[in-house]
Amino acid sequence: MELVGRWWNGDRNNSTRRDIWLHRDPDAGWFVRARAGDKDRDVTWPAFHEEWAARAWVDRLMAASTGGRSIWRDLTKVVRKPPEGGWRSTA
């Protein structure tokens, strides 16, 4: 399974920390996994068939969290290897 996206709410306190991962499995589809606080509180949703649907779910999770979307930090480039050819500039 390939890590496609990784977000964190910026909170280091283990009881209020939130993490979200987006994974892609070429055979099974797209998976969204979220953690609230401790490691034993992980939730993984059934596979999404389309990337846009999985990303929409990620967006809903961020929007529903305390503080909303603006508090989330995109850690994708920090935790995964760059794609072949490097990262594309968005500027």
DSSP file (Angstrom, degrees, kcal/mol; ACC not computed):
  #  RESIDUE AA STRUCTURE BP1 BP2  ACC     N-H-->O    O-->H-N    N-H-->O    O-->H-N    TCO  KAPPA ALPHA  PHI   PSI    X-CA   Y-CA   Z-CA
    1    1 A M              0   0    0      0, 0.0     2,-0.4     0, 0.0    24,-0.2   0.000 360.0 360.0 360.0 135.6    0.0    0.0    0.0
    2    2 A E  E     -A   24   0A   0     22,-2.9    22,-2.7     1,-0.0     2,-0.5  -0.805 360.0-128.4-100.5 133.0    1.4    3.4   -1.0
    3    3 A L  E     +A   23   0A   0     -2,-0.4    20,-0.2    20,-0.2     3,-0.1  -0.687  33.0 168.0 -76.8 124.9    1.1    6.5    1.3
    4    4 A V  E     +     0   0A   0     18,-3.3     2,-0.3    -2,-0.5    19,-0.2   0.745  61.3  10.2-107.9 -36.9   -0.4    9.3   -0.8
    5    5 A G  E     -A   22   0A   0     17,-1.8    17,-2.7    74,-0.0    -1,-0.4  -0.994  53.5-172.4-148.5 152.0   -1.2   11.9    1.9
    6    6 A R  E     +A   21   0A   0     -2,-0.3    69,-2.7    15,-0.2    70,-0.7  -0.968   9.4 178.3-148.5 126.6   -0.5   12.6    5.6
    7    7 A W  E     -AB  20  74A   0     13,-2.8    13,-2.4    -2,-0.3     2,-0.3  -0.947   7.0-169.6-132.3 152.3   -2.0   15.4    7.8
    8    8 A W  E     -AB  19  73A   0     65,-1.9    65,-3.1    -2,-0.3    11,-0.2  -0.991  27.1-133.8-140.2 143.0   -1.7   16.3   11.4
    9    9 A N        -     0   0    0      9,-2.1    10,-0.1    -2,-0.3     3,-0.1   0.439  46.8-116.1 -80.3   2.5   -3.7   18.8   13.5
   10   10 A G  S    S+     0   0    0      8,-0.3     2,-0.6     1,-0.2     7,-0.1   0.493  73.6 129.0  82.1   2.7   -0.5   20.3   15.0
   11   11 A D        -     0   0    0      7,-0.2    -1,-0.2     5,-0.1    -2,-0.2  -0.824  39.1-171.1 -98.2 122.9   -1.3   19.2   18.5
   12   12 A R        +     0   0    0     -2,-0.6     2,-0.4    -3,-0.1    -1,-0.1   0.586  56.5 107.0 -86.8 -11.2    1.4   17.3   20.4
   13   13 A N    >>  -     0   0    0      1,-0.2     4,-1.8     3,-0.1     3,-1.2  -0.567  69.6-141.0 -70.7 122.3   -0.8   16.5   23.3
   14   14 A N  T 34 S+     0   0    0     -2,-0.4    -1,-0.2     1,-0.3    -3,-0.0   0.758  97.3  53.2 -60.6 -26.8   -1.6   12.8   23.0
   15   15 A S  T 34 S+     0   0    0     22,-0.2    -1,-0.3     1,-0.2    23,-0.1   0.737 120.9  29.5 -82.0 -21.1   -5.2   13.1   24.1
   16   16 A T  T <4 S+     0   0    0     -3,-1.2    -2,-0.2    21,-0.1    -1,-0.2   0.437  90.2 116.8-117.1  -2.6   -6.1   15.9   21.5
   17   17 A R     <  -     0   0    0     -4,-1.8    20,-3.1    -7,-0.1     2,-0.4  -0.398  44.1-166.6 -65.6 142.5   -3.7   15.0   18.7
   18   18 A R  E     - C   0  36A   0     18,-0.2    -9,-2.1    -7,-0.2     2,-0.3  -0.996   6.4-175.5-133.2 140.1   -5.3   14.0   15.4
   19   19 A D  E     -AC   8  35A   0     16,-2.2    16,-2.7    -2,-0.4     2,-0.4  -0.982   4.4-168.5-134.4 145.3   -3.7   12.3   12.4
   20   20 A I  E     -AC   7  34A   0    -13,-2.4   -13,-2.8    -2,-0.3     2,-0.4  -1.000   3.9-171.6-135.3 136.1   -5.1   11.4    8.9
   21   21 A W  E     -AC   6  33A   0     12,-3.0    12,-2.3    -2,-0.4     2,-0.5  -0.954  11.0-155.5-124.5 145.9   -3.5    9.2    6.2
   22   22 A L  E     -AC   5  32A   0    -17,-2.7   -18,-3.3    -2,-0.4   -17,-1.8  -0.989  20.3-177.7-120.0 121.5   -4.5    8.6    2.7
   23   23 A H  E     -AC   3  31A   0      8,-2.9     8,-2.7    -2,-0.5     2,-0.4  -0.857  15.1-150.8-118.9 152.2   -3.3    5.3    1.2
   24   24 A R  E     -AC   2  30A   0    -22,-2.7   -22,-2.9    -2,-0.3     6,-0.2  -0.990   6.6-171.7-124.6 129.1   -3.6    3.8   -2.3
   25   25 A D  E  >  - C   0  29A   0      4,-3.3     4,-3.0    -2,-0.4     3,-0.3  -0.979  18.9-146.6-115.4 116.7   -3.7    0.1   -2.9
   26   26 A P  T  4 S+     0   0    0      0, 0.0    -1,-0.1     0, 0.0     4,-0.1   0.780  99.2  38.6 -55.8 -27.2   -3.6   -0.6   -6.7
   27   27 A D  T  4 S+     0   0    0      2,-0.1    -3,-0.0     1,-0.1     0, 0.0   0.776 127.5  29.3 -92.9 -29.0   -5.8   -3.7   -6.2
   28   28 A A  T  4 S-     0   0    0      1,-0.3     2,-0.3    -3,-0.3    -1,-0.1   0.692 100.2-123.8-110.0 -22.3   -8.3   -2.5   -3.6
   29   29 A G  E  <  -C   25   0A   0     -4,-3.0    -4,-3.3    18,-0.1     2,-0.4  -0.864  51.2 -19.5 117.3-151.2   -8.6    1.3   -4.0
   30   30 A W  E     -CD  24  48A   0     18,-2.8    18,-3.3    -2,-0.3     2,-0.4  -0.823  53.0-163.7-106.2 136.2   -8.1    4.3   -1.7
   31   31 A F  E     -C   23   0A   0     -8,-2.7    -8,-2.9    -2,-0.4     2,-0.5  -0.960   6.9-158.2-123.0 137.9   -8.1    4.1    2.1
   32   32 A V  E     -C   22   0A   0     13,-0.4    13,-2.3    -2,-0.4     2,-0.4  -0.967  13.4-175.3-112.5 128.5   -8.5    6.9    4.6
   33   33 A R  E     -CE  21  44A   0    -12,-2.3   -12,-3.0    -2,-0.5     2,-0.4  -0.979   0.9-174.6-124.0 137.2   -7.2    6.2    8.1
   34   34 A A  E     -CE  20  43A   0      9,-2.8     9,-2.7    -2,-0.4     2,-0.4  -0.972   8.6-160.5-132.7 147.4   -7.6    8.5   11.0
   35   35 A R  E     -CE  19  42A   0    -16,-2.7   -16,-2.2    -2,-0.4     2,-0.6  -0.994   3.2-162.8-128.7 132.9   -6.2    8.5   14.6
   36   36 A A  E     -C   18   0A   0      5,-1.0     2,-0.4    -2,-0.4   -18,-0.2  -0.938  64.6 -51.6-113.3 107.3   -7.6   10.4   17.5
   37   37 A G  S    S+     0   0    0    -20,-3.1   -22,-0.2    -2,-0.6   -21,-0.1  -0.520 116.5  42.1  72.1-120.6   -5.0   10.6   20.3
   38   38 A D  S >  S-     0   0    0     -2,-0.4     3,-1.7     1,-0.1    -2,-0.3  -0.141  85.4-111.0 -66.2 157.2   -3.6    7.2   21.3
   39   39 A K  G >  S+     0   0    0      1,-0.3     3,-0.8     2,-0.1    -1,-0.1   0.773 112.1  65.7 -59.4 -29.8   -2.6    4.6   18.8
   40   40 A D  G 3  S+     0   0    0      1,-0.3    -1,-0.3    -5,-0.0    -2,-0.1   0.383  88.3  71.6 -78.5   8.5   -5.5    2.2   19.8
   41   41 A R  G <   +     0   0    0     -3,-1.7    -5,-1.0    -4,-0.1    -1,-0.3  -0.063  67.2 136.9-113.0  32.0   -8.0    4.7   18.5
   42   42 A D  E <   -E   35   0A   0     -3,-0.8     2,-0.4    -7,-0.2    -7,-0.2  -0.520  32.6-167.3 -76.1 144.6   -7.3    4.3   14.7
   43   43 A V  E     -E   34   0A   0     -9,-2.7    -9,-2.8    -2,-0.2     2,-0.5  -0.999   3.8-169.3-132.2 131.8  -10.2    4.1   12.3
   44   44 A T  E     -E   33   0A   0     -2,-0.4   -11,-0.2   -11,-0.2     3,-0.1  -0.988  14.9-143.3-120.9 127.5   -9.9    3.0    8.7
   45   45 A W        -     0   0    0    -13,-2.3   -13,-0.4    -2,-0.5     3,-0.1  -0.568  33.7 -89.7 -85.7 151.4  -12.8    3.4    6.3
   46   46 A P        -     0   0    0      0, 0.0   -14,-0.2     0, 0.0    -1,-0.1  -0.142  64.8 -71.6 -55.0 157.3  -13.6    0.8    3.6
   47   47 A A        -     0   0    0    -16,-0.1     2,-0.4    -3,-0.1   -16,-0.2  -0.175  42.3-141.9 -57.8 138.9  -11.9    1.4    0.3
   48   48 A F  B     -D   30   0A   0    -18,-3.3   -18,-2.8    -3,-0.1    -1,-0.1  -0.813   5.3-145.6 -95.2 142.5  -13.0    4.3   -1.9
   49   49 A H  S    S+     0   0    0     -2,-0.4     2,-0.4   -20,-0.2    -1,-0.1   0.770  81.7  45.9 -80.2 -25.5  -13.1    3.5   -5.6
   50   50 A E  S  > S-     0   0    0      1,-0.1     4,-1.6   -20,-0.1     3,-0.2  -0.917  73.9-134.8-122.5 144.6  -12.0    7.0   -6.7
   51   51 A E  H  > S+     0   0    0     -2,-0.4     4,-2.7     1,-0.2     5,-0.3   0.903 105.9  57.8 -61.4 -41.8   -9.3    9.3   -5.4
   52   52 A W  H  > S+     0   0    0      1,-0.2     4,-2.0     2,-0.2    -1,-0.2   0.868 105.4  50.9 -59.8 -36.0  -11.6   12.3   -5.3
   53   53 A A  H  > S+     0   0    0     -3,-0.2     4,-1.7     2,-0.2    -1,-0.2   0.901 111.1  47.4 -68.3 -40.9  -14.1   10.5   -3.0
   54   54 A A  H  X S+     0   0    0     -4,-1.6     4,-2.1     2,-0.2    -2,-0.2   0.913 113.1  48.5 -66.0 -42.3  -11.3    9.6   -0.6
   55   55 A R  H  X S+     0   0    0     -4,-2.7     4,-2.4     1,-0.2    -2,-0.2   0.856 107.9  55.1 -67.2 -33.8   -9.9   13.1   -0.6
   56   56 A A  H  X S+     0   0    0     -4,-2.0     4,-2.1    -5,-0.3    -1,-0.2   0.884 107.5  50.3 -64.0 -37.7  -13.4   14.5    0.0
   57   57 A W  H  X S+     0   0    0     -4,-1.7     4,-2.4     2,-0.2    -2,-0.2   0.910 108.7  51.5 -66.2 -41.8  -13.7   12.2    3.1
   58   58 A V  H  X S+     0   0    0     -4,-2.1     4,-2.3     1,-0.2    -2,-0.2   0.931 110.0  50.1 -57.2 -45.9  -10.3   13.6    4.3
   59   59 A D  H  X S+     0   0    0     -4,-2.4     4,-2.7     1,-0.2    -2,-0.2   0.892 108.9  51.4 -61.2 -41.1  -11.7   17.1    3.8
   60   60 A R  H  X S+     0   0    0     -4,-2.1     4,-2.0     2,-0.2    -1,-0.2   0.903 108.8  51.1 -63.7 -40.8  -14.8   16.3    5.8
   61   61 A L  H  X S+     0   0    0     -4,-2.4     4,-0.7     2,-0.2    -2,-0.2   0.922 112.6  46.0 -62.4 -43.3  -12.7   14.9    8.7
   62   62 A M  H >< S+     0   0    0     -4,-2.3     3,-0.9     1,-0.2    -2,-0.2   0.930 112.6  49.8 -64.4 -45.3  -10.7   18.1    8.8
   63   63 A A  H 3< S+     0   0    0     -4,-2.7    -1,-0.2     1,-0.2    -2,-0.2   0.841 110.5  50.7 -63.7 -33.8  -13.7   20.4    8.6
   64   64 A A  H 3< S+     0   0    0     -4,-2.0    -1,-0.2    -5,-0.2    -2,-0.2   0.602  92.3  98.1 -81.4 -11.4  -15.5   18.5   11.4
   65   65 A S  S X< S-     0   0    0     -3,-0.9     3,-2.3    -4,-0.7     2,-0.2  -0.353  92.4 -86.5 -77.2 157.8  -12.5   18.7   13.8
   66   66 A T  T 3  S+     0   0    0      1,-0.3    -1,-0.1    -2,-0.1    -2,-0.1  -0.469 121.1  21.9 -59.9 124.5  -12.1   21.3   16.5
   67   67 A G  T 3  S-     0   0    0     -2,-0.2     3,-0.4    -4,-0.1     4,-0.3   0.198 108.3-127.4  97.5 -15.2  -10.5   24.3   14.8
   68   68 A G    X   -     0   0    0     -3,-2.3     3,-1.1     1,-0.2     4,-0.3  -0.097  51.5 -36.3  70.5-168.6  -11.6   23.3   11.3
   69   69 A R  G >  S+     0   0    0      1,-0.2     3,-1.5     2,-0.2    -1,-0.2   0.802 123.4  71.7 -60.3 -33.5   -9.5   22.9    8.2
   70   70 A S  G 3  S+     0   0    0     -3,-0.4    -1,-0.2     1,-0.3    -2,-0.1   0.714  92.0  56.3 -64.6 -21.7   -7.2   25.8    8.9
   71   71 A I  G <  S+     0   0    0     -3,-1.1    -1,-0.3    -4,-0.3    -2,-0.2   0.670  84.4 103.5 -83.6 -15.2   -5.3   24.0   11.8
   72   72 A W    <   -     0   0    0     -3,-1.5     2,-0.5    -4,-0.3   -63,-0.2  -0.433  57.4-152.9 -75.9 139.5   -4.3   21.0    9.7
   73   73 A R  E     -B    8   0A   0    -65,-3.1   -65,-1.9    -2,-0.2     2,-0.8  -0.934  13.6-132.6-112.3 131.5   -0.7   20.6    8.5
   74   74 A D  E     +B    7   0A   0     -2,-0.5   -67,-0.2   -67,-0.2     3,-0.2  -0.746  29.3 170.8 -84.7 112.6    0.1   18.7    5.3
   75   75 A L    >>  +     0   0    0    -69,-2.7     4,-1.8    -2,-0.8     3,-0.9   0.238  41.2 113.7-103.5  11.1    3.1   16.4    6.2
   76   76 A T  H 3> S+     0   0    0    -70,-0.7     4,-1.4     1,-0.3     3,-0.3   0.896  78.1  45.2 -53.6 -49.2    3.0   14.4    3.0
   77   77 A K  H 34 S+     0   0    0      1,-0.2    -1,-0.3    -3,-0.2    -2,-0.1   0.731 112.0  54.6 -69.9 -20.4    6.3   15.7    1.6
   78   78 A V  H <4 S+     0   0    0     -3,-0.9    -1,-0.2     1,-0.1    -2,-0.2   0.841 116.2  33.7 -79.5 -34.0    7.9   15.1    5.0
   79   79 A V  H  < S+     0   0    0     -4,-1.8     2,-0.3    -3,-0.3    -2,-0.2   0.512 110.4  59.6-107.0  -6.0    7.0   11.5    5.4
   80   80 A R  S  < S-     0   0    0     -4,-1.4   -76,-0.0    -5,-0.2   -74,-0.0  -0.910  83.6-103.5-125.6 155.6    7.0   10.0    2.0
   81   81 A K        -     0   0    0     -2,-0.3     3,-0.1     1,-0.1    -2,-0.1  -0.425  47.6-101.1 -69.3 145.3    9.6    9.6   -0.7
   82   82 A P        -     0   0    0      0, 0.0     3,-0.1     0, 0.0    -1,-0.1  -0.355  42.7-103.0 -65.0 147.6    9.4   12.0   -3.6
   83   83 A P    >   -     0   0    0      0, 0.0     3,-2.8     0, 0.0     2,-0.1  -0.253  53.4 -75.0 -64.6 160.1    7.8   10.6   -6.8
   84   84 A E  T 3  S+     0   0    0      1,-0.3    -3,-0.0    -3,-0.1     0, 0.0  -0.365 127.6  28.3 -56.1 129.2   10.1    9.7   -9.6
   85   85 A G  T 3  S-     0   0    0     -3,-0.1    -1,-0.3    -2,-0.1     2,-0.0   0.335 120.9 -97.6  95.8  -5.8   11.1   13.0  -11.2
   86   86 A G    <   -     0   0    0     -3,-2.8     2,-0.2    -4,-0.1     0, 0.0  -0.170  58.2 -40.0  89.3 177.3   10.8   15.0   -7.9
   87   87 A W        -     0   0    0     -5,-0.1     2,-0.3     1,-0.1    -2,-0.0  -0.576  58.5-122.3 -79.8 140.7    8.0   17.1   -6.4
   88   88 A R        -     0   0    0     -2,-0.2     2,-0.3     1,-0.0    -1,-0.1  -0.642  25.8-118.9 -81.1 140.5    6.2   19.5   -8.8
   89   89 A S        -     0   0    0     -2,-0.3    -1,-0.0     1,-0.1     0, 0.0  -0.621  19.6-167.1 -79.6 137.3    6.3   23.1   -7.8
   90   90 A T              0   0    0     -2,-0.3    -1,-0.1     1,-0.2    -2,-0.0   0.400 360.0 360.0-101.0   0.6    2.9   24.7   -7.1
   91   91 A A              0   0    0      0, 0.0    -1,-0.2     0, 0.0    -2,-0.0   0.448 360.0 360.0 -89.1 360.0    4.2   28.2   -7.2
